């Protein structure tokens, strides 16, 4: 009987399969840890991005609130100033009566109160009556102040209401000793100078009763570094002893 030959060569497939299974089992925890770390980093990154967005939004809201607060403060300050000026009797009041021969005259007249401000400037409060509701050529009533020198200053426009009354106020006018006259005029739109003069009145000669704030050049200047150092050195010198009197 013929002997049977057996294949004694090693089966590498089995060795390979077993090694692969063991290597995957050994690497599985590391893969899980890496995935967890990646997920954690992604979560932290998204949380950080969301926090930055919330911080930026909060900063924008804070800036908007600050701007609104500044705006409200300016409005309140302006209203308080206007209220104080409206109650102020001023230094004088002049009445402008229209010249019957003047164009657009009708029965227009105005009372102009002129007063001082703490900064040395002056204000004018104008109450006008008998104004026509609409002027020819689209013109508008204006009040102008003529200073002692220089071009006239536009105090403001006067728009008549249904009763023919108008109001204007300006708090940026020259000093009280610089006024010469006031004029009620009918001006074209955008006019840079008085137009048709309806009424005019001279301003009285007044002396300022409010001392304007000192100019920057009049304020005491800070001492320079060399001068300050010299003063400190002189202060640090020991005092000289007083001379002793000899006994008699």
Secondary structure, DSSP 8 states (H G I E B T S, - for coil): --------S--HHHHHHHHHHHHHHHHHHHHHHHHHHHHHHHHHHHHHHHHHHHHHHHHHHHHHHHHHHHHHHHHHHHHHHHHHHHH---SEEEEEE--TTSTT-TT-EEEEEEEE-TTS-EEEEEEEES--SS-GGG-EEEEEEEESSSS-EEEEEE---TTS-EEEEEEEE--TTSEEEEEEEEE-TT-SS--EEEEEEE-------S-----GGGS-----HHHHHHHHHHHHS-----------
